[in-house]
Amino acid sequence: MHKITGYLIRYHRNKQAISQEGLCKGICVVSYLSKIEQGLVQPSTEIIKQLFQRLSLTYFDDPKQLREARSLLDSFFEKLDMRQQPQEEFQKLKKLEKSLLCSPLCVDVLLANAFMLSFEQFTESLKDNIKEYAKNLHSLKGIMNEQQLFLYYMFFGCLVYEVGKESIQSLKKAGMYQQSSHQQFHLGYQYYYLGKQSKAVECYGKAYYLASEEGNAPLMMEAALHLGNCYCMYQRDQELMYKYYHRCIKLAKVIGKEEIQAVVYYNIGSSFLSWGMLEEAKSYLERSVVYLNDNDDERVLYYQKLALVYCEMEADEKMKKALAQAKHEMHQQTSDLFRYMQIFVELHCEETTRYQKEYVEALEHICFKEDMISYGFRNFHIPYLICAYKKQRRYKEALQLKEEIDCKFS
């Protein structure tokens, strides 16, 4: 307990920008405070009380209230595991936050606060908050138990680091403390985003198995969805694509998440479109919009793909309606990536503007200039860019892209 107490003193002292000398003056010597903060000595209750008073805080150790708070925290993290919104527990914890940050539950409360950031809309302000929580948690890493270290590395892997090597390393470190469906799922997501298909499949498969062992049906559903996503990139794996998407839909019906069918049918339809199987693409994409959520930020993508299908099928009236609907779905928060996709689709659907400079620039932005574009998006658009390069007689660039695709699919 003295180790936790010492780290709490250091945490709040640093947060208030108070020096060790300023905090301990008249209470103890600086060297003794340093040992307290490192958990090397067990100070008297009187010294602890005085140090907290100097920080204008009170050390909170009421057994009954700590048990109640512990129960709230357990429920909070269980809901996160089950892909549920833990707002009710979080609001109750926020009311106790000032006291709990001066208690043995300080680390758990900070972790809960950190993970709640994942529900916020991405802004520069959110990035700053993530960095602040990362800094605070890092300062308390020395007193974390294995469960807390697992959550610490999951936070860094999922929210602090961008997709890439650092995130993968952090998620692997989390796996050293606990093998869970969440850890494997997020590791699979990293590999999928980077186009490392076999590793993504391996991790999503483990996530699916672990979720079944944990009784975590929501994560089983998401793992099945992402396994289907992996296989829908390859026409030769239609059987496996259907297998996992079918599991996803069955699980979605069991847990009351039938809107996931919009994503499944969209992915299947987009795959058929990229394979030139237009009737099948049309069938699945038309089915996908039936299940669309009104608040889905990605609604624009569904109508973009429908417009491309109708364009290839020369169904001009339907194409115009889909284009108009896609434009209608654009709003202030729509990402730059989706905006460039809209430019590409609009120009592609008009023969007189297809393959012109703006058309190629939009595709190049999608494929090369977006920092955070998934392998699936890039893979879908590259064939269009290859065709455009050929039309512009940029054969060397077209060949390089063609070789890249052939390498990925070999």
C-alpha positions in Angstrom: 0.0 0.0 0.0 2.9 2.4 0.8 4.0 2.0 -2.8 0.7 3.1 -4.2 0.5 6.0 -1.7 4.0 7.2 -2.7 3.1 7.1 -6.4 -0.1 9.0 -5.8 1.8 11.7 -4.0 4.2 12.0 -6.9 1.3 11.9 -9.5 -0.6 14.8 -7.8 2.5 16.8 -7.1 3.6 16.7 -10.7 0.1 17.5 -11.9 0.1 20.6 -9.7 3.6 21.5 -10.8 4.9 21.5 -7.2 8.6 20.7 -6.5 9.6 18.0 -4.0 11.1 20.7 -1.8 8.0 22.8 -2.0 5.8 19.9 -1.0 7.7 18.5 1.9 9.0 21.7 3.5 8.3 21.5 7.3 7.1 17.9 6.9 10.1 15.8 6.0 13.4 16.1 4.2 13.5 16.0 0.3 15.4 12.7 0.3 12.8 11.1 2.5 10.0 12.3 0.2 11.9 10.9 -2.8 11.9 7.5 -1.1 8.2 7.8 -0.3 7.4 8.5 -3.9 9.5 5.6 -5.1 7.7 3.3 -2.6 11.0 2.5 -0.8 9.8 3.4 2.7 6.6 3.1 4.7 5.9 6.6 6.0 3.7 7.3 9.1 0.0 8.0 8.7 0.7 11.5 10.0 3.3 12.3 7.3 1.0 10.9 4.5 -1.9 13.0 5.9 0.3 16.2 5.9 1.6 15.6 2.4 -1.9 15.2 1.0 -3.1 18.3 2.9 -0.3 20.3 1.4 -1.7 19.1 -2.0 -5.2 20.2 -0.9 -6.3 16.6 -1.1 -7.4 13.9 1.2 -6.2 10.3 0.9 -9.4 8.2 0.3 -9.5 4.7 1.8 -13.1 4.1 2.9 -13.5 0.3 2.5 -17.2 0.3 1.7 -17.0 3.0 -1.0 -13.9 1.5 -2.5 -15.7 -1.8 -2.8 -18.6 -0.1 -4.6 -16.2 1.8 -6.9 -14.4 -1.5 -7.6 -17.7 -3.0 -8.7 -18.4 -0.1 -11.0 -14.9 -0.4 -12.5 -15.3 -4.1 -13.1 -18.7 -3.5 -14.8 -17.2 -0.7 -16.9 -14.4 -2.9 -18.3 -16.7 -5.9 -18.8 -19.0 -3.7 -20.9 -15.9 -2.6 -23.0 -15.0 -6.2 -23.5 -18.6 -7.0 -24.7 -18.5 -4.0 -27.2 -21.1 -2.2 -25.1 -21.3 1.5 -24.1 -20.3 1.8 -20.4 -21.6 5.4 -20.0 -23.8 4.6 -17.0 -20.9 3.2 -15.0 -18.6 6.0 -16.2 -21.0 8.8 -15.1 -21.2 7.2 -11.6 -17.4 7.0 -11.5 -17.0 10.6 -12.5 -19.0 11.7 -9.5 -16.5 9.9 -7.3 -13.4 10.8 -9.4 -11.8 13.4 -7.1 -11.8 11.0 -4.2 -10.9 7.9 -6.3 -7.8 9.7 -7.8 -6.5 9.9 -4.2 -7.2 6.2 -3.5 -5.7 2.8 -4.4 -8.1 2.7 -7.4 -6.4 5.7 -9.0 -4.8 3.7 -11.8 -8.0 1.9 -12.7 -9.9 5.2 -12.8 -7.3 6.8 -15.1 -7.5 3.7 -17.4 -11.3 4.0 -17.5 -11.0 7.7 -18.4 -8.5 6.9 -21.1 -10.6 4.2 -22.7 -13.6 6.5 -22.7 -11.7 8.7 -25.2 -12.3 6.0 -27.8 -16.0 7.0 -27.9 -15.2 10.7 -28.8 -15.1 12.2 -32.3 -11.5 12.5 -33.5 -10.2 16.1 -33.2 -6.9 17.8 -32.4 -8.2 18.3 -28.9 -8.8 14.6 -28.5 -5.2 13.9 -29.6 -4.0 16.2 -26.9 -6.2 14.4 -24.3 -4.8 11.0 -25.4 -1.3 12.3 -25.0 -2.1 13.7 -21.5 -3.5 10.4 -20.3 -0.6 8.5 -21.8 1.8 10.7 -19.9 -0.2 10.3 -16.6 -0.5 6.5 -17.0 3.2 6.2 -17.8 4.1 7.9 -14.6 2.1 5.3 -12.6 3.3 2.2 -14.6 5.7 1.2 -11.8 2.7 0.3 -9.5 0.5 -1.4 -12.0 -0.5 -5.1 -11.6 -0.7 -7.5 -14.5 -4.3 -6.6 -15.4 -3.5 -2.9 -15.3 -0.4 -3.4 -17.5 -2.5 -5.3 -20.0 -5.0 -2.4 -20.2 -2.1 0.1 -20.3 -0.5 -1.6 -23.4 -3.9 -2.0 -25.0 -4.5 1.7 -24.6 -1.2 2.6 -26.2 -1.7 0.1 -29.0 -5.3 1.1 -29.8 -5.3 4.9 -29.1 -1.9 6.4 -28.5 0.1 5.0 -31.5 -1.0 5.1 -35.1 -1.3 2.0 -37.2 2.2 0.5 -37.5 5.1 -1.1 -35.8 4.8 0.8 -32.4 1.1 -0.2 -32.1 1.8 -3.8 -33.0 4.6 -4.0 -30.4 2.4 -2.5 -27.7 -0.5 -5.0 -28.4 2.0 -7.8 -28.3 3.2 -6.6 -24.9 -0.4 -6.6 -23.8 -0.6 -10.3 -24.9 2.3 -11.1 -22.6 0.1 -10.2 -19.6 -3.2 -11.6 -20.9 -4.2 -13.5 -24.0 -7.7 -12.2 -24.8 -10.0 -11.9 -27.8 -9.7 -8.1 -27.7 -5.9 -8.2 -27.8 -5.9 -10.6 -30.8 -8.7 -8.7 -32.5 -6.9 -5.4 -32.4 -3.6 -7.0 -33.5 -5.5 -8.5 -36.4 -6.8 -5.1 -37.3 -3.3 -3.7 -37.4 -2.1 -6.4 -39.8 -5.3 -6.1 -41.9 -4.8 -2.3 -42.2 -1.2 -2.8 -43.3 -2.2 -5.4 -45.9 -0.5 -8.3 -44.1 -3.3 -10.7 -44.9 -2.1 -14.0 -43.5 -1.2 -12.5 -40.1 -4.5 -10.7 -40.0 -6.4 -14.0 -40.6 -4.3 -15.7 -37.9 -5.1 -13.1 -35.3 -8.8 -12.8 -36.2 -9.1 -16.6 -36.0 -7.6 -16.6 -32.5 -9.8 -13.7 -31.5 -12.9 -15.7 -32.7 -11.8 -18.8 -30.8 -10.9 -16.8 -27.6 -14.2 -14.9 -27.8 -16.1 -18.1 -27.9 -14.2 -19.4 -24.8 -15.0 -16.1 -23.0 -18.7 -16.2 -24.0 -18.2 -12.9 -25.8 -20.7 -13.1 -28.7 -20.3 -9.4 -29.8 -16.6 -9.9 -30.4 -17.2 -13.3 -32.1 -19.5 -11.4 -34.5 -16.8 -8.8 -35.2 -14.0 -11.3 -35.6 -16.2 -13.3 -38.1 -16.9 -10.0 -40.0 -13.2 -9.2 -40.3 -12.4 -12.7 -41.3 -15.0 -12.4 -44.1 -13.3 -9.0 -45.0 -10.0 -10.7 -45.3 -11.3 -13.4 -47.6 -13.5 -11.2 -49.7 -10.3 -9.6 -51.2 -9.7 -12.9 -53.1 -12.2 -14.3 -55.6 -10.8 -17.7 -55.1 -11.8 -17.6 -51.4 -15.5 -16.9 -52.0 -16.4 -20.1 -50.0 -14.5 -18.8 -46.9 -15.9 -15.3 -47.4 -19.4 -16.6 -47.3 -18.7 -18.9 -44.4 -17.5 -16.2 -42.0 -20.0 -13.6 -43.2 -22.8 -16.1 -42.6 -21.5 -16.7 -39.1 -21.4 -12.9 -38.5 -25.0 -12.5 -39.6 -26.2 -15.4 -37.4 -24.4 -14.0 -34.4 -25.8 -10.5 -35.2 -29.3 -11.8 -35.1 -28.7 -13.5 -31.7 -27.4 -10.4 -30.1 -29.8 -7.9 -31.8 -27.2 -6.3 -34.1 -28.9 -7.0 -37.4 -27.7 -3.7 -38.8 -24.3 -5.4 -39.3 -25.9 -6.9 -42.5 -25.4 -3.5 -44.2 -21.6 -3.9 -43.8 -21.6 -7.5 -44.8 -23.6 -7.0 -48.0 -21.7 -3.8 -48.8 -18.4 -5.7 -48.6 -19.6 -8.6 -50.6 -21.1 -6.2 -53.2 -17.9 -4.2 -53.4 -15.9 -7.4 -53.9 -18.1 -8.5 -56.8 -17.9 -5.1 -58.3 -14.1 -5.3 -58.2 -14.3 -8.8 -59.8 -16.5 -7.5 -62.6 -19.5 -9.6 -61.4 -22.0 -6.8 -61.8 -25.4 -8.6 -61.3 -24.1 -10.1 -58.0 -22.6 -6.7 -57.0 -25.9 -4.9 -57.7 -27.9 -7.5 -55.7 -25.8 -7.2 -52.6 -25.3 -3.5 -52.7 -29.0 -2.9 -53.1 -29.6 -5.2 -50.1 -27.0 -3.4 -48.0 -28.8 0.0 -48.1 -31.9 -1.6 -46.6 -30.0 -2.1 -43.3 -28.2 1.2 -43.2 -28.2 3.0 -39.9 -29.3 6.7 -40.3 -26.4 7.8 -38.2 -23.7 5.8 -40.1 -20.9 8.2 -41.2 -20.0 5.8 -44.0 -23.4 5.8 -45.7 -21.8 7.8 -48.5 -19.7 4.8 -49.5 -22.7 2.6 -50.1 -24.2 5.0 -52.6 -20.9 5.6 -54.3 -20.5 1.9 -55.0 -24.1 1.6 -56.2 -23.4 4.5 -58.6 -20.3 2.7 -60.0 -22.4 -0.5 -60.5 -25.2 1.3 -62.3 -22.6 3.1 -64.4 -21.0 -0.1 -65.6 -24.5 -1.6 -66.2 -25.5 1.6 -68.1 -28.5 2.1 -65.9 -28.2 5.9 -66.1 -31.3 7.0 -64.1 -30.4 4.7 -61.2 -26.8 5.9 -61.4 -27.9 9.6 -61.2 -30.1 8.8 -58.2 -27.2 7.0 -56.4 -24.8 9.9 -57.1 -27.3 12.4 -55.8 -27.8 10.3 -52.7 -24.1 10.0 -52.1 -23.7 13.7 -52.4 -26.6 14.2 -50.0 -24.8 11.9 -47.4 -21.8 14.2 -47.4 -21.6 16.5 -44.4 -19.1 18.7 -42.6 -17.5 15.9 -40.7 -17.0 13.7 -43.8 -13.4 12.7 -44.1 -11.1 14.0 -46.9 -10.7 10.4 -48.0 -14.5 10.0 -48.6 -14.5 13.3 -50.4 -11.8 12.2 -52.8 -13.7 9.0 -53.4 -16.8 11.1 -54.2 -14.8 13.1 -56.8 -13.5 9.9 -58.3 -17.0 8.3 -58.6 -18.6 11.5 -60.0 -15.9 11.8 -62.7 -16.0 8.1 -63.5 -19.7 8.1 -64.0 -19.4 10.8 -66.7 -17.4 9.5 -69.7 -16.3 12.9 -70.8 -14.4 13.5 -67.5 -13.2 10.0 -66.9 -9.4 9.6 -67.0 -8.7 13.4 -67.0 -6.3 15.1 -64.7 -8.6 15.6 -61.7 -9.8 12.0 -62.0 -6.3 10.7 -61.8 -5.3 13.1 -59.0 -8.3 12.0 -56.9 -7.3 8.3 -57.3 -3.6 9.1 -56.5 -4.7 10.8 -53.4 -6.8 7.8 -52.3 -4.1 5.3 -53.1 -0.9 7.1 -52.1 -1.5 10.4 -50.2 -3.9 9.4 -47.4 -2.0 8.5 -44.3 -4.6 6.3 -42.7 -6.2 4.3 -45.6 -7.0 0.6 -45.2 -5.5 -1.9 -47.5 -9.1 -2.8 -48.7 -9.8 0.7 -49.9 -6.5 1.0 -51.6 -6.8 -2.4 -53.2 -10.3 -1.5 -54.6 -9.1 1.7 -56.2 -5.8 0.7 -57.7 -7.2 -1.1 -60.8 -9.1 2.1 -61.7 -5.8 4.0 -61.4 -3.9 1.4 -63.5 -6.6 1.9 -66.2 -6.2 5.7 -66.0 -2.4 5.5 -66.3 -2.8 3.4 -69.4 -5.2 5.8 -70.9 -2.6 8.6 -70.3 0.1 6.4 -71.7 1.9 6.2 -68.3 2.7 2.6 -68.9 5.6 2.3 -66.5 3.5 3.5 -63.5 0.7 1.2 -64.6 3.1 -1.8 -64.8 4.5 -1.0 -61.3 1.0 -1.0 -59.8 0.0 -4.1 -61.7 3.1 -6.0 -60.4 2.3 -4.8 -56.8 -1.2 -6.3 -57.0 0.0 -9.5 -58.6 2.6 -9.8 -55.8 -0.1 -9.3 -53.1 -2.4 -11.9 -54.7 0.2 -14.5 -55.5 
